[in-house]
Amino acid sequence: MYRLPWLPAEPDAPFPPVERALREPDGLLAMGGDLHPGRLLNAYRHGIFPWFNPGEPVLWWSPDPRTVFHSAGHALPRRFRRSLRDSRWTVSADRDFATVLARCADAPRPGQQGTWIGAPMQAAYARLHRLGHAHSIEVRDGGRLVGGLYGVCIGRMFFGESMFSAVPGGSKVALGALLRRMAQWDWPLLDAQVHNPHLALLGATSMPRADFVAQARRQSELPGHGAGFGQAFGELPARDLAEPAP
């Protein structure tokens, strides 16, 4: 029987091979350690991410299969796209990471009490943002923030973490805009971690873990935008998402 290992204190300590992760619960690989930037970046490069409740030790996961979005040819659901034709919403990146992070932490989740994005997680991803590795996507109606998401970017790989909607459709527009930009940049894959029906309706698919890890490591080694992510993203009118990408 596989005994779940406890990670040592050194932030550069290696993770166990992802093939050793449990089948139930799917993908649980290790526990312990901390959320040091070096450890987090090493985890993502190897297809591993932290997910734990406040008060628990850090739990590290690598599920099989992995839920992903392919940027090439992605389009939001047709009925929703029609609703965007006259939209006044605009989408930007990295203009208000702290607020997006806080709103994701506060967003209600069906079947969950409280949030897994506790104070240590918020502090860790805020630090990654200051280092140029974590980024936010913001959707605004004038000056009002109506939706967004955040995640970790290494090279040309975006690892999605969480999203929120203050108005119905806000998170869908954030996701659609990010995938549109990724397709334009030739970044093929957005990690969505774990399957749920909502992500499937938005176009997420499953990928064998071995294939995901191999592709994520390749894309992570390519040059990306780093701290210039927000400038490279620019501003995208939500109505541009009413039509599929050319």
N, C-alpha and C positions, 0 to 999 in steps of 0.2 A: 504494500500500500504506500502511495506517495505521501510523504510527510511534508506539509507546507513549510518551506524554509523561512527563517527570520533573517532579514537583510542586516548586514553589519552597519555600523555607524558611518563608515567612510562613504562619502557621496559618489565616489568613482568605483565602488564595488560592483562587480558584474551581477546581472540578473541570471536566474536559472534559465536554461533553454525553454522557449515558449511551448515546445512539445510536451513538457512535463506538467502543463496546466491541467487542473481538474476538469472533468467533464460535467460534474455537478458539485457546486454551481459552475456553470460553463465559463471557463477561462481564468478562474482564480489561480494565481501563480505563486505569489509570495506575500509576505506581510512585513511590516516594520520599516526601518529606515526613516527617511524624512523627505521633505519636498524641496530640497536644495536644487537650484537651477540645473547643475550638472547632472544630478540623478534624473530629474524630469526629462531633460533632453535626451539622455541616454536611453531612458525608457521608451520614449516615443520613436526614436530611431529603430528600435527593435520590436515595434508593434505592441508595446505595453503601455498601459495608462493607469493612473490611480483613481480609485472610486471607493469611498468609505464614508460612514456616517460620523458626525461629530462625537467625540468620546471614544471612538474605536481606534486601534492602530491603523496605520496606512495599509490599505489592501491594494495589491497590484494585479491587473487583469490582462489577459490576451485571449479573447473568445475565438472559437472556431465553429462556424464561419464568422467572418468579419462583415459588418454592414458598411457599405460605401456608396458614394455617388460618383458617377463618371461624368466629368464636365462636358465632354464632347457630345453635342446633340441634346443636352439636357433641356427640357422645357417644363415649366410648371403646368399643373392640370389646366386643360383647355378652358373650362368654365371660369376658373379663377383668372386666367390671363385676359379673358374678355372684360373682366371687371377693372382691369388696370389701364384700359385704353384712354380714359380721361383722368387718370390719377394725377394728383399734384405731389405725391410723395417723391422724395429723393433719397438716394442711398450713398453713404460715404463710409470711410474706414478710419479708425484710430483717432477720431476727433473727441471721443468721450468714452474711453475704455472703462474707466472706473464706474461710470453710471451703468453701462451695459452689463458689466460683471455683477454689480449689485442687483440689477433688475432680474438677471438670470437666477441669482441666488434666492430672490423673493418670489419667483414665479411658482404658482401652485402646480403640482404634478399629480395626475390621477393615481390614486392608490398609495400616495406617499404622505406622510406627516412630516412637516418641516422640510429641510433642505440638506443635501449632501455637500453643498458648496458652503461649508462653514468658514469661520474666520481664518484658519490656517490655509485652506485652499485659496481663498480670496487674496491673502497676502502673498502666496507663492506665485499666483498668476499675474498679480500686479507687478511683482518683481520681474517676471519673465517679460512682461510688456515693456518695462523700463529698459531691459536689455535688448529689446528689438525682436523677441521671439514669440510673443503673444499679441494677438490683434483682435480688434472688434470691428464688426459691421453694424452701422447704425442706419435705421430707416426713420425719416422725419417727415412730418406733415407741417410745413412751415418750420417753426421752432420747436415743435413738440416731438419727442421721441416716441414712436409708435411700435417699434420692434427692433430686434437686433440679435446678434449672436457673437460668440467669441471662441477662439481656439488658438492652437499653437502651430506656428509655421516654421518648418525647417527646410531650407533649400526651396524646392518646388513642391513640397508636400504640405497640405493643410490638414491638421488633425482637429476636427470639430469637437467642442466640449459641451456647449449648452446654448440655447436660444430662448427668446421670450417674445411675447406679443402683448402690447398694451391695448391694441386695437386688432380685431380679427384680420388675419392675413399679414400682420407685421413681420412675423418670423419667416413666413413663406417668401416674402419679397427679399428679406436679408439673404436667405439661402439661394434664391434664384439669381440675385445680383452677384453673389460671390462666385457661383458656378459659371456665370457668364464671363466674369473677368478671368477666372482660371482657364476657361477654354481659350480666351483671347491670348493668354500668356503661354499656352501649351503646357499647363499643369493638369495632368489627366485625372487625378484621384483626390477625393475628399473623404477622409475617414469619418464615419458616423458611429463607430464603435459597436453598438448593440441594436439588434432589430427591434422595431416596434411598428404597429400598424400605421401610425401617422407618417413615419419616415417612408414606409413602403408606398403610401399614396403620393408622396412627393417625388418618387422615382428612385428610391434607394434599392440597392440589390445586395446580394450576398456574394462574398468572395472567400474561397478557402484560405485559411490563415497563412499557410505557407506561401501562397501566391501574393497575398497582401503584404506580408513581411518583406518578401523579396522586392516588390515594387516600391514599397515605402522607403526601403533603404536606398534604392537607386535614386529615387526622386530627391531624397534628403541630401544627397551628395552633390546635387546640381546647384548652380548659383541662383539665388532667389532675390527678394527685395529687401530683406532685413528690416532695419529701422525705417526704410523708405517705403514700406508697404502702403501706408495711407496715401502718400503722394502718388504712387503708381496707380492706386485704385481710382483716385480722382472722385468725381461725382457722377452718378448714374441715375437718370430719371426712371422711376418705376414703370412708367408707360412704355419704356423701351423693352420691357419684359413681356409685353402683350403679344409680341410675335416671337416665334422660335428664332434662335440665333441662325444667321446665314451659314 
